[in-house]
C-alpha cells in the first residue's frame, strides 16, 4: 500500500521550533516563517547571506531602500515579498534575530 507523505509545516521543523523558542517569536508572526518557507532558498542566500551582519542597526533602512529600487519583473516580485517579510520581522525584533532567522532558512533542506 502506498502512502502519501503529508507536507510538514515549517513550524514543525526542529530548527524553526528552536528559533521560535530561543528568540521568543510571537505566534502572530508565524505567518512570516510560513511565507519565507515558500521562497527559494537560493534567493534568500543570494540576497541575505551577509546582509544583517553587515548592516546591523541599519538593516531596516537598507531593506526599505532595496524595496524602492526593485523593478516590476517576476524575480523582483519575489524579492519584494522577501524583503517586505524581512522588513516586518526586523522592525518587530531586531537585526540579530533576523540574521538568526536567515541562517535557519539557509540550512533548511
Secondary structure, 3 states (H helix, E strand, C coil): CCCCCCCCCHHHCHHHHHHHHHCCCCHHHHHHHHHHHCCCHHHHHHHHCCHHHHHHHHHHHHHHHHHHHCCCCHHHHHHHHHHHHHHHHHHHCCHHHHHHHHHHHHHCC
